[in-house]
Structure formats: structure tokens, C-alpha cells
Amino acid sequence: MSKYYALIAGLPNIAIDDSKLTYSVGTFRDEIYDSLSAADKALVDLFFYKFDNKNLLGYLRNPETAFDPNGRISPSEMEELVKAVKGGDTYKSPHVPPYFISFLEEYFRAEKPDDISWEDRLASYYYEYAMQAPNKFVASWFELNLNINNILAALIARKFGLDKNLYIVGENEVAEAIRNSNARDFGLGESLDYLPALQRILEEPDLVERERKTDLLKWNWIDDNTFFDYFTIERVIAYLLQLEMIERWVKLDKAKGEQMFRALIRGMKHESVAALEEFNRNNNK
């Protein structure tokens, strides 16, 4: 296992309430990447594939769309990839994860179930791939995020009388429990120690504060799960994950937080009208 004594010792301290950025996540990657072993570079890449996911979906909608620079796949390579898969050709690149190929093959066959969005379908591929990472901390991090996203989506759907199964992503045990259980805790109360915290978070009326509490839960999970990691890749990735949270909060204000929530509710298809009206009533009091 590689050790990164000098790299980690030189990192500035960060806290979730920092109001200034030490690095951007892109700059941090550029600075550390050449110092990592090949296996550890692959672990860091898993984090940045979410930006490639965003770029792929944007490209499929409009090839002229602007790319997020944090992605690993360039616009020209994305074009080559999409054309190759669409034409039934083989495509290999060190920048392209194999789940991209599987997703695009499904996309061009148009065999997606009608009630699952392409964003959610790609997210399913992404989480399934990332949760198979050979590093326990990394695999657990992605499963934590999948579980949190699914639980919050299901709780929101329940609150507004929507079909929760339309918004559950992935095929792990927690996702299946949420799909199949109508219990208040989806039958997960004894297996997920953070479920009560998520239920309390959803009761928070301030939308931005709700997001902040969710990130704080994740931040504390990172600290707890890297407590005994000092100069390892786990510590490097923990720093990257926490840095990304700070970067997001430095850029986010209350107005943007409300826009995020409105977009989420609008995305819940035609049933979202009643939910949005309730949201407006609650926030105009």
C-alpha cells in the first residue's frame, strides 16, 4: 500500500464551515495526481467520473453543450466514444470507464424502462461500478451516497404522495428494501444507524440548512471512517471529498438552494404540481 507522507503533511487544514477555498477540486487533482500510484489514480478517477456523467448526458442532448472541466473525457473523445458505440464498434480508452459503454449500448437500443430517467439509469451504472472498488473506504463512500440519495428521495416522495419507486436508483439491499417496504423506516431501522438522522434532516424547513446538515452527516462519516488512516490514499480521498463539499458551499447561497429544491420537485414528473404548491405555501408564511 502506497504512503503519501509529504503530500498529506503539506495539506492545509479544512473545515466544513470554511468560507474560502484552499483549492478547487480540479486544482487539487492536478497537484496530487502525478504523485499517486496507478491503482490510487484509478480510485481518484472514480470521484471525477460524476463530472463525465454530467458531460455525457449533456452531449447526448446537445453535442455543442459546454463541458464541465473537471471531467476526464474531452469533448473530442466523447464524440469518438458516442459514434463508436452507436455504430456498434469497439471503443477502448484509459479515460472511459466500462459502464459508459454499457449505458450507451442501452441508450441506443432504447430499452430503458419508460418510468426511469436516463440520469437515474446512468447513476445506477455509476454506483454499481464504484461500489465494486477494491478499496473498502471508497466503495463504502459510494454506497453511503447511494443510500442517502435513495432514502431522501423516498421520504420526499412519501411526503408528497408520489410513487417512491420512480426515484430509487441502484440494486443494493437498501434500494430493494425501500422499493418493497411501506414501513416508516423501510425496514432499515436496525441496519442503518444514520436513518434517524436523515428523517430529522427532512423535517428541517430551511432548504439550504437541510443540505448543509446532509453534508455534515457525510463529513462526519468521512472523519469516522478515516480516523486511523494517516498517510494513506484514504486520507487523500477524504480530503478531496471534503474539499468538494466546501467548494459547493462557497458557491451556494439560499436562493440557489431553493432553486435546487424546486428543480428536484419539478423533476418528479406531473405529480409534482401539488408538491410545489405545498412548498410555496410553507415558504410564504
N, C-alpha and C positions, 0 to 999 in steps of 0.2 A: 504494500500500500504506500502510495507516494505521500510525502510530508512536505508542507509548504511553510517552513519556519519564517523565512524572511518576508514572504508575501503577506502572511497573516499578521505578523508582528508590526508591519507597517501600515495596516489599515486603520483609518480614523474611527473612533467610536461613533456609533449612531444610535438614535432613539426614535421611537415611533412618532413623537411629537416634535421632531426637528422641523424647523421652518425653512431651512436652506438645504440644498443638495450638495453632498460631498462629491458625488459623481452622478452621472446618468448611468442607467444600467448598460447602455451601449458602450459608453466610455470605459466602464469597469470591465466589461468583457474584453474590450480591445487591449486593456492594460495587462490583464492576467492570462489571456488565452495561450500565449506562446510559452508560458511557464508551466502549463499543465501537461500531464501525461496524456497519451492518446485516449485512454479509457476515461479519464476525467473530463477531457474535452467533450466526449460524447454525452456525459451527464449534464454538462452545462448547456450543450445544444438542446437538450430536451426542454429546458426552460424557454429558449428562444423560438422553438417551433410554434408557440402560440401566435407569434407575430407573423410567421409564414402562413399559418392557418388563415389569419385575417387577410393576408395578401392574396392567397389563393382564391378565397371566396370573392374578394373584390375583383380579381382578374376575370373570374368566370362571369361576373355580372357585366364588367366593362374592362376590356383589355387596356384601356388608357388610364385606368384609375391609378392614383398615386400610391406608391408602396411605402409601408412603414419601414424605415431604415434599419430597425432592429432585427428584421428578418434575415435569414441566412441565404435565401434563394433570390437571385437577381431577377429583374423583370425579363431579361432575355432568356435566362434559364427556365423561368416559369413558362414562357411561351413555348420553348422547346419541349418541356415536360408535357404540357397540355396537348400539344399537337401529336406527340408520340403516342400517348395513351389513347387519345381519340382515334388515332389511325390504327390502333392495335399493335403498335411496335413496342419493343422492349426499351426501357429507359433506366439508366443507372447513373447516379451521381453521388458523391460523398455528402452533398448538401441536402439531398432529398430523402426523407425518411420513408421506409416502405409503406407506411399506412397512407401516404399521399397517393400511391399507385392504386391501392385498394379502393380508396374513396373515389378517385377519378373514374375507375372502371365502373363502379356502381353509378356514379353521376351520369356517365354517358350511356349506360344501359337504362337509366331512368327507372330502376327497380326500387327506389326509395318508397317506403310507406307514405301515403298521402298526408298522414297526420304528424309527420316528423319533419322538422325543417332541415335544410341542408347544413345550417350552422350546428344544429344539435347532432346531426349524423357525423359530421367531421369531428365534433368534440368527442363523440363516442369512440371513434377510431383513435383519436389523440390520447385519451385517458387510458384506453386499453393498452396501447403501445407503451406509454410512460410508466404505467404501473407494473410493467414487466422489467423495469430497470434492474440491473444486477446490484445496485446499491440500495440497502434497506431504507435509509432515510429518504432518499429521492422517491422511491416507489411509494412509501407511506405518505409523503407530502402530496403527491398527485391523488392518491386515494382520499386523503383528507379533503382536498378541494372538491373532488367529485361528490363526496358525501355531503359536504356543507352546501354546495350548489343545489343538489337534489333535495335535501331536506328543506331548505328555504323556499325553493320553488314549489314543493308540495304543500308547505304550510301557507304560502301566499295563495295558491290555487284553492286550498280548502277555505281560507278566509273569504274569498270572493265567489265561492260556489262554482269553481271551474273544475274541469277534469284533470286531475293531477298527472295522469298517465301521458298527457300530451307534452309534458315538460321534464320528464325524467330521462336522464342520459346515462348510458352505460349498462353493463350487465353484471355488476358485482352484487354481493349478497345484500348490501344496503339498498341498492336500487331496486332489487327484486322485492325486498321486504316492503318498501314504500309503495310499489305498484300493487302489491297483493293484500295489504293490510289497511283496514279502516280504523284501527285503534288510534287513540290520541297520539301515542308515541310511535306508531307504525310497528309496534312490537320490538323496538330497538332500545328501549329504556335501560336494559341491563347490559347491552353490548357497546353502546356509545356514551362515554362519560361526558361528552360535550353537548349532547342533545338538549338537556335542560337549559344550557346557556343559549343555544340557538333559539329556543322557544321564548326565552326572555328578551333576546335581541329583537325578535319580530314584534314585540309589544312596544318597542321604542317608537314614539310618534315622530321624532325628528329623523328624517330620512338620511341625512348626512351622518348623524350620530350613530344610526343603525349600521351604516357602512363602516364607520370607524370602530365600533365595537366588534364587528366581524373580523376586521383586520387585526385588532388587538388579540382576539382569540387565537388567530393564526400565528401572530408574533410570539405569543407565549408558548404555543405548541412548538415552534421552532427552537426557542430557548431551552425548553424542557428536553427536547429530543437531540440537542447537540451539547448538552451540559458537560459531558465528559470528552467531547471532541475538541482538541486544542489546535492542532496544526494539520488537520486533515481536509480532504475535499468537502466533507460535510460542513465544516466551518466556512469554507469559501462559498459554498452554495447557500448556506444560511444567510451570509452577509448579502449575497446577491438578491435573495428573496426579500429580505427586509429593506434593502435599498430600493427595490421596486415599489414597495408599499409607500415609502417616504416620497418617492418621485411622484407617485399618483396623488398623494395628499397635498403636496406643494402646488400641484396644478389644479386641484379640485376646490371649488367653493360651494356654498349652499345651493346657489342657483343651478349649478351643473349637477349637483346631487339630485335635485328634484327632476331635472331633465332625464337623468339616468332612470329614475323610477318610472316616470311617465312613459319612456320608451319601452321599458320592461313590460308594463301593463298593456301598452298598445300592441306589443308583440304577441300577446295572449289571444290572438285572433278576435273574432267578432264578439265573443263573450266578455271582452274587456271593457265594454262601454259602461256597464253598471259599476265595475271596479273603479274606473277612472272618476265616475261621478261621486262615489263614496270618498275617494281620495281628496277630491276638490272640496267636498263638504267639510271633511275633517280638518283640512288645512286652511280653511277660510273662517274658522271660528275665532 
